[in-house]
Amino acid sequence: MNANRHSHRDTHTAGSSSCPDGLPTSITAAELHDANRRRWEAAADDWKRLRDQDGGWRRCPQEPHLAFEGQVLETVFEVIGALEGKKVCVVGSGDNYAAFALAGSGAEVTSVDISEQQLQDAASRASEIGLEIRFICADAADLRSLADSNFDLVCSTNGFFVWLADLPMVFSEIARILKPGGYYVFYDVHPFQRPWKDQVKPIEMAKQYWDRDPYESCAGETAYKSHWTLADILNALVESGLSVRKVVESAAVNSRFWQGPSYGPGTDDSLQDWRHNPRAGLPVWLTVAAVKT
Ligand SMILES: C[S@@+](CC[C@H](N)C(=O)[O-])C[C@H]1O[C@@H](n2cnc3c(N)ncnc32)[C@H](O)[C@@H]1O
C-alpha cells in the first residue's frame, strides 16, 4: 500500500513544461511558497478523494510501515527507540499518513502543513478514528508558532523539498525546534531522479542536474518547484547545525512510482527493471537521519 500512495511523486521536469523557465528576480521565497500554498489548497479535494479510496489513513496507526518508504521507520526506531511519549513534528504533512502512523505508535504528534484544507481533512479523519494530533497551518520556513528545542523527532516525507524555495531556512527552523539530541529523519525523491524527461525510453535529460532555480509549474494553479542537488541538501543540513548520522539511497518498492497518478496498484513490473526503464537503475528515495548536537 505504501508504494501506491506515492503516485503523486513530483517528476515534473523543465522539459515537460510549456512555461517559460525564468522567474522574475524580485520574487521572494515567501511569495513562491504562497503560490505553492494556493496550488496545494486547489489540489486538496482531489487528494482527499484519492486517500478516501485507499483508506490507508485508517490503517496507518496500526500498520505504521504503510506510511513510509526508504527505510525511514526502521531508521526512526534505530535512532529514537520506542516512540511512546516522544514529541514528534511532521512537516509538510500532506495526507498525514506519516503523522497518523507516528501517533498510532504512541508519539505525541504535531502536524504542520502550509495547506489549511489538507489539515482540516486530516483533522476530521483523526477525530473519526480517535487519534489525537495537533494540526498547525504554517510555512515550514517560518515555524514561529513552535517553541525552540521542543521535539525529539521531526519527520518529512515524499516529495516535500521540491516545493521549497528556501531549503536552508526550512532546515534551520527544523533544527531550532528540535531538542538537543533530537533527530530530523526524512525521505524524499532522490535528486538523481530530477533531471530526466518523464519517459521510459530513451532516457533523456530535460535539464542539467545543477539547474536548481525555481521554475514555473503549469499543472493547475501556478506553482514553483526547486530542484535541490544532493550537495544542497546535505550542506543545508550541516549549516543548520545538524550532524548527519545515516544516509540511505533506495529503489522504489514496486512499479507504482513509475506509473503516474492513476492510483491503481502497480502492474507493470518491467518498470522496476533498469534495463527496460533506465531511471530505475538510479536511487528513487534519499533518506537521511541527522541529529541536533
Ligand atoms: C508532495 S506532498 C507530500 C506530503 C506528504 N508527505 C504526503 O506524502 O502526502 C507536499 C506537501 O508539502 C506541503 N507544502 C508545500 N510547501 C510547503 C511549505 N512551504 N511549508 C509547509 N508545507 C508545505 C504541501 O501542502 C503538501 O501537503
The ligand as an ORCA input file, in Angstrom:
! r2SCAN-3c Opt
* xyz 0 1
  C       4.072     16.018     -2.264
  S       3.225     16.465     -0.770
  C       3.972     15.371      0.348
  C       3.242     15.461      1.639
  C       3.165     14.196      2.442
  N       4.461     13.822      2.883
  C       2.445     13.162      1.645
  O       3.066     12.149      1.323
  O       1.268     13.375      1.342
  C       3.932     18.056     -0.364
  C       3.257     18.716      0.841
  O       4.062     19.803      1.253
  C       3.217     20.877      1.615
  N       3.990     22.094      1.490
  C       4.437     22.674      0.353
  N       5.154     23.782      0.653
  C       5.170     23.879      2.000
  C       5.752     24.813      2.897
  N       6.454     25.866      2.482
  N       5.565     24.619      4.223
  C       4.827     23.563      4.691
  N       4.252     22.660      3.869
  C       4.425     22.812      2.545
  C       2.056     20.778      0.661
  O       0.917     21.463      1.121
  C       1.879     19.269      0.571
  O       0.988     18.811      1.548
*
